[in-house]
Amino acid sequence: MAFLVMARALREALYLAAFPIETLPYITAAVAVLSIPAVATFARLLAVHPPKRVLVSLLAVLAFGLIALQPFRAGGLLGAYRATGIIAFYL
């Protein structure tokens, strides 16, 4: 459980390094709104497929997402759009 606290702190630190603190409630609200269909989809997948298959697929999607965000890092191919990458990572 401690890794979740650390991951959230890292996510917010990356966000606040690029954006003013006044915008944090808006991005947090966006996460809450986007999590509703994500949870519904996850529940639907668990009802149809075995949990191991769903979790392995979720791990693959998350890994692909992190790889897709690599060009947005500082010094990356799309480093000029770093703020976009930070928002995508936060969401």
Beta strands, then each sheet from edge to edge (+ up, - down):
end
